[in-house]
Amino acid sequence: MRVFIIGVSGAIGGLLAQELLDRGDLVSGLVRREQQRADLAARGVETRVGDLASLSADDLASLLTGMDAVVYTAGSNAGARDVTVAIDGEGVVTALDAASLAGVRRLVLVSVLPEAGRGQNLSADEEFYFAVKKLVDVTVSMSELDWVILRPSLLTDDPATGTVALGPAQPHDEIPRADVAATLAEILHEPRISRQILELTQGATPIAQAVRAARPARQGDGPDSGNEDRPHRKVELA
Ligand SMILES: NC(=O)c1ccc[n+]([C@@H]2O[C@H](COP(=O)([O-])OP(=O)(O)OC[C@H]3O[C@@H](n4cnc5c(N)ncnc54)[C@H](OP(=O)(O)O)[C@@H]3O)[C@@H](O)[C@H]2O)c1
């Protein structure tokens, strides 16, 4: 599989690149600086230099031609508003348009749990960031592409656990970036995960099993459909 990662120089992007390379996939991506190109080339990742804030959809489409999937994991992480608009907002729209122009059907977006930070006296810029992230999820979910939106809870740099909780709704908690990257790689290799918003946090289900269980059930699915992996956990509200 050929995967283009927007945000490949970032923490999740770098971990995802390694996950995919370990599976034998071809990985390329967008970076902002020449030095990043050299570092990533040494790891087997081909990169193109460009700034999301100024790339047109046509420019980006020319980099996406021939890819099987695009992953968008670039983000401002709640910085200044103009950067949030450019990277968490308009950049995603540019990537959607570019994927369509390049004929790349599959786009996986790393988003955020909308209730993250609730009750923590967020700054106005942070509130703005969460609002932009949500509106972009709406935009992606209305696109004609084969999209997937993954919303991880608070990211940590703890070591991978190999287990997660994944589904249409998960409580906000925290999760190692390494487990997010492994889940993204698994989703990319599971084409039946399509046009879905999935929330992700730390949990006890092995990642491959969690992704299998997140597939939509189809009529006639046999006993190995993954449905048997769906957790039937009672949620304690108090
Ligand atoms: N922090 C959390 O707890 C949390 C929780 C849930 C979801 N998220 C989301 O998870 C995603 C990835 O997180 P992360 O920890 O991997 O972030 P990260 O390490 O800060 O990586 C961000 C990536 O975006 C790239 N980028 C930023 N501005 C760009 C521009 N103008 N042009 C091209 N690339 C640009 C960065 O490139 P450079 O290397 O050049 O800076 C970097 O590759 C973000 O979208 C974030 O919103 C975060």
The ligand as an SDF file (V2000), in Angstrom:
LIG
                    3D

 48 52  0  0  0  0  0  0  0  0999 V2000
   -2.3610   16.9100   21.9480 N   0  0  0  0  0  0  0  0  0  0  0  0
   -3.3790   16.0880   22.1890 C   0  0  0  0  0  0  0  0  0  0  0  0
   -3.6120   15.6270   23.3280 O   0  0  0  0  0  0  0  0  0  0  0  0
   -4.2690   15.6800   21.0490 C   0  0  0  0  0  0  0  0  0  0  0  0
   -5.3820   14.8990   21.3220 C   0  0  0  0  0  0  0  0  0  0  0  0
   -6.1430   14.4310   20.2460 C   0  0  0  0  0  0  0  0  0  0  0  0
   -5.8060   14.7600   18.9420 C   0  0  0  0  0  0  0  0  0  0  0  0
   -4.7270   15.5720   18.6930 N   0  0  0  0  0  0  0  0  0  0  0  0
   -4.3930   15.8580   17.2830 C   0  0  0  0  0  0  0  0  0  0  0  0
   -3.4180   14.9050   16.8770 O   0  0  0  0  0  0  0  0  0  0  0  0
   -2.7180   15.4070   15.7320 C   0  0  0  0  0  0  0  0  0  0  0  0
   -1.2430   15.0500   15.7570 C   0  0  0  0  0  0  0  0  0  0  0  0
   -0.6790   15.2140   17.0240 O   0  0  0  0  0  0  0  0  0  0  0  0
    0.9090   15.1050   17.1850 P   0  0  0  0  0  0  0  0  0  0  0  0
    1.1710   14.9610   18.6450 O   0  0  0  0  0  0  0  0  0  0  0  0
    1.4850   14.1130   16.2310 O   0  0  0  0  0  0  0  0  0  0  0  0
    1.3180   16.5790   16.7300 O   0  0  0  0  0  0  0  0  0  0  0  0
    2.7480   17.1850   16.3330 P   0  0  0  0  0  0  0  0  0  0  0  0
    3.8530   16.2940   16.8000 O   0  0  0  0  0  0  0  0  0  0  0  0
    2.7660   18.6060   16.8020 O   0  0  0  0  0  0  0  0  0  0  0  0
    2.7380   17.1460   14.7320 O   0  0  0  0  0  0  0  0  0  0  0  0
    2.0530   18.1130   13.9930 C   0  0  0  0  0  0  0  0  0  0  0  0
    2.4560   17.9660   12.5490 C   0  0  0  0  0  0  0  0  0  0  0  0
    1.7910   18.9830   11.7870 O   0  0  0  0  0  0  0  0  0  0  0  0
    2.7560   19.5700   10.9280 C   0  0  0  0  0  0  0  0  0  0  0  0
    2.4330   20.9330   10.5450 N   0  0  0  0  0  0  0  0  0  0  0  0
    2.0640   21.9540   11.3530 C   0  0  0  0  0  0  0  0  0  0  0  0
    1.9310   23.0720   10.6340 N   0  0  0  0  0  0  0  0  0  0  0  0
    2.2100   22.7290    9.3260 C   0  0  0  0  0  0  0  0  0  0  0  0
    2.2690   23.4470    8.0960 C   0  0  0  0  0  0  0  0  0  0  0  0
    2.0190   24.7700    8.0340 N   0  0  0  0  0  0  0  0  0  0  0  0
    2.5910   22.7760    6.9490 N   0  0  0  0  0  0  0  0  0  0  0  0
    2.8910   21.4520    6.9900 C   0  0  0  0  0  0  0  0  0  0  0  0
    2.8660   20.7200    8.1370 N   0  0  0  0  0  0  0  0  0  0  0  0
    2.5300   21.3590    9.2810 C   0  0  0  0  0  0  0  0  0  0  0  0
    4.0150   19.5770   11.7750 C   0  0  0  0  0  0  0  0  0  0  0  0
    5.1400   19.8730   10.9690 O   0  0  0  0  0  0  0  0  0  0  0  0
    6.5200   20.4330   11.6270 P   0  0  0  0  0  0  0  0  0  0  0  0
    7.2550   19.2050   12.0700 O   0  0  0  0  0  0  0  0  0  0  0  0
    7.1700   21.1360   10.5170 O   0  0  0  0  0  0  0  0  0  0  0  0
    6.1450   21.3280   12.7740 O   0  0  0  0  0  0  0  0  0  0  0  0
    3.9720   18.1510   12.2950 C   0  0  0  0  0  0  0  0  0  0  0  0
    4.3790   17.2350   11.3160 O   0  0  0  0  0  0  0  0  0  0  0  0
   -3.0190   16.8940   15.6850 C   0  0  0  0  0  0  0  0  0  0  0  0
   -3.9340   17.1170   14.6250 O   0  0  0  0  0  0  0  0  0  0  0  0
   -3.7200   17.1790   16.9970 C   0  0  0  0  0  0  0  0  0  0  0  0
   -4.6880   18.1870   16.8560 O   0  0  0  0  0  0  0  0  0  0  0  0
   -3.9620   16.0290   19.7150 C   0  0  0  0  0  0  0  0  0  0  0  0
  1  2  1  0
  2  3  2  0
  2  4  1  0
  4  5  1  0
  4 48  2  0
  5  6  2  0
  6  7  1  0
  7  8  2  0
  8  9  1  0
  8 48  1  0
  9 10  1  0
  9 46  1  0
 10 11  1  0
 11 12  1  0
 11 44  1  0
 12 13  1  0
 13 14  1  0
 14 15  2  0
 14 16  1  0
 14 17  1  0
 17 18  1  0
 18 19  2  0
 18 20  1  0
 18 21  1  0
 21 22  1  0
 22 23  1  0
 23 24  1  0
 23 42  1  0
 24 25  1  0
 25 26  1  0
 25 36  1  0
 26 27  1  0
 26 35  1  0
 27 28  2  0
 28 29  1  0
 29 30  1  0
 29 35  2  0
 30 31  1  0
 30 32  2  0
 32 33  1  0
 33 34  2  0
 34 35  1  0
 36 37  1  0
 36 42  1  0
 37 38  1  0
 38 39  2  0
 38 40  1  0
 38 41  1  0
 42 43  1  0
 44 45  1  0
 44 46  1  0
 46 47  1  0
M  CHG  2   8   1  16  -1
M  END
$$$$
